[in-house]
Amino acid sequence: MVEPVGNQYVVARPVYSENSFGEEHKKVHRYHKTFLDRLRVCFRCSPQKAKNIATGLLPITSWLPAYRVKEWLLSDFVSGISTGLVAVLQGLAFALLVYVPPGYGLYAAFFPVIGYFFFGTSRHISVGPFPVLSIMVGEVVTKLVDEESVGNSTLTNSTALDKEKIQVAATVSFLAGIFQLLLGALQVGFVIIYLSQSLISGFTTGAAIQVVVSQLKFIFQLPVTGCKEPFAIFCTLGKIGGQITKTNIADLVTALVILVIVFVVKEINERYKAKLPVPIPIELFVTVVATGISYACNFKERFQVDVIGQLEKGFKPPVQLDMRVFQSCVGEAFSIAIVGFAVAFSVAKVYSVKYDYPINGNQELIAFGLSNIFCGAFSGFAASTSLSRSGVQESTGGKTQVAGLLSAVIVMIVILAIGFLLESLQKSVLAALALGNLKGMLMQFKEIGVLWKKDKYDCMVWIVTFLCTVILGLAIGLGVSIGFELLTIVFRTQFPKCMLLANVGRSNIYKNRKDYGDIYEPEGVKIFSCPAPLYFANIDFFQDKLITAAGFNPLRVLRKRNKALRKIRKMLKKGELQMTPKSFICTVNGLNDSDEELDNNKIEELDQPTNTADLPFEIDWNGELPPNIIVPRIDIHSLILDFTAVSFFDVSALRVLKATLKDFIRVDVDVYIVGAQDGFLDKLERCAFFDEEIKTSMFFISIHDAVLHILVKKNGDCSPKFKPMKEMGSSDHYIINTNGELRNRAYTIPTETKF
């Protein structure tokens, strides 16, 4: 019964152990499905289920029939044109990160959009090249294509080298798509949960640094060949430093001017996004201006700048994939698949929450898998979603993936008809545009200070991920970072912050005894809390902390007592010990048997419970003992273990826990376990945890139930300030008298609180 009294409440109920609670409140029997039951449900078919599966695998069939032409078409049209123009420029720019001719970036901006239009579940993300994914593919290209063998090659050899790079990029993208498709088909979209926000942030920031270094060769226009990871970034910087005197000043100045303009306008877009109807498409403006100036002033001939050159019209036939590449880049392809999905799903989730529609992680894997397979087959490279491009699509009014389809049409027009207009565009401009799109990623450095204040473990994950990504490369760095992240989780559970609890405010609230001054600790009672699961890795740590909190090692005390009993029996047998009403009398000055002799004599018996039934007197182990017999005294009689936060345990932990509890019980310390999760006792019974010493009666519903039970049981030894009294006419209700010593300043607590 609960009775509200102003801003207080009074609860009147019995003191519950798990047994008594189970007797009074019977559990409802629930049928738990077996594996066969789940298989039957999985393979059972009905018209509705078939329809749901079809619409799930082909989401376009669910949203396209409900498309509001009059309301959405104009917005999607404007958004599609804006996004398409940005996609063209980003496709050309990000192709440089993959070390393939710029025109192939247009394929990566076209084919994935078509696949995602039919199979994707997000309405707002713009699918296509992403700088982090592009640099990951570029690392594979650098690894498998040997540029050093070309050197000062002829045009024919250079063309053959480009074809080899295109084939490697397409093959690894195809393989990444296969991995994504398999993961989606196996319904394992949950793999995204192993990439925390801190890890993704640190990884993308490290990848941004890799992108910056990779684009320096185009900004300075230096003939720098790619380096193989790990430590590729230092190799690249060394090569650039060695050729820095060969810098093309025209390219450098152009890139710096473009960078300054792009960063300034992007900052304006960010600060005044609430007032601007659409973000200023600065990439489009600077591209048009830079292309016009380069063409009009003939920069290629006058300043020997490196330009895009001829863009081949039309689409390429399906590329022939190299099986040797499949075998050489399995790990990298899997990393590309995971990172691409993680970034895209994170962005899609933001928009799904904002506009209140569902997205399916497994279907997203299938959509990106098919898109990358499609793209890789036609000479493109791996795609995800670009944050800036998706922002353009959403902010310009995009409602559905019809906007994405229209953006693909714009890209197709460039590929088929007007690509020649971009032939005079400098590669240094594309490099500057690629770096300009990294502004958001580079600004993530600010998160270090914020994370350090919020959670130092997350901050360490960010820093380690960033350093591993920069130093070891993207694929190896990602693997090491995930391992470190999982290690931090193990570390947190392996070394939990165990604590002793005490009663606060003379109520039913128990908190860390070090944090409060107005606490009450029942005499002879220790309340120990462990906020972590118990398993093989932390059970020894738990045992050590429990023994430290108790103030003694129960096993050592037990062995000391059994050694003392051996000595007492031997002295009685020889007539060397006599008992008087007040004390023991020893008739000899010393004992002949050393501790070592006693230890070697049936040592296994020292760990058994003490048995004093054959002695002619009672032994008080905390009282006076015979001369020359020293046994540590124990100042507690009850130990409460708070298992409220123990979510699971394994067999190894149970074995150690059982042995530890038995040691406490055998030295006359009553042990109580409180707050056990549902099913805890059932599993303990299955594991044969209970016996004559460890019984189910030691389990209680809450800490306060156990404390009240102990105070009643030890009534004669309780502190007078917190002495329980049975209420008249009741056998299981108690009144705890606080004597009015502690008060809350906000309100007055009654002198007696009824539980």
Salt bridges, closest charged atoms under 4 A:
GLU24 OE2 - HIS25 NE2 3.66
ASP37 OD1 - ARG40 NH1 2.65
GLU71 OE1 - ARG68 NH1 3.53
GLU147 OE1 - LYS165 NZ 3.07
GLU148 OE2 - LYS239 NZ 3.21
GLU267 OE2 - ARG271 NE 3.08
GLU267 OE1 - LYS439 NZ 3.17
GLU270 OE2 - LYS273 NZ 3.52
GLU283 OE2 - LYS266 NZ 3.02
ASP306 OD2 - LYS427 NZ 3.76
GLU312 OE1 - LYS316 NZ 1.97
ASP322 OD2 - ARG324 NH2 3.36
GLU332 OE2 - LYS143 NZ 2.62
GLU394 OE2 - LYS354 NZ 2.90
ASP455 OD1 - ARG492 NH2 3.51
ASP458 OD1 - ARG492 NH2 3.91
GLU521 OE2 - ARG513 NE 2.85
ASP593 OD2 - LYS570 NZ 1.78
ASP595 OD1 - LYS567 NZ 3.24
ASP599 OD1 - LYS563 NZ 2.84
GLU605 OE1 - ARG566 NH2 3.83
ASP607 OD1 - ARG559 NE 2.61
ASP614 OD2 - ARG569 NE 2.77
ASP668 OD2 - ARG561 NH1 3.26
ASP670 OD2 - LYS713 NZ 3.08
ASP670 OD2 - LYS714 NZ 3.75
ASP691 OD2 - LYS658 NZ 3.75
ASP691 OD2 - LYS662 NZ 2.68
GLU693 OE1 - LYS662 NZ 3.89
GLU693 OE2 - ARG666 NE 2.84
ASP705 OD2 - ARG13 NH2 2.71
GLU727 OE2 - LYS754 NZ 3.65
ASP732 OD1 - HIS733 ND1 2.79
GLU741 OE1 - LYS721 NZ 3.95
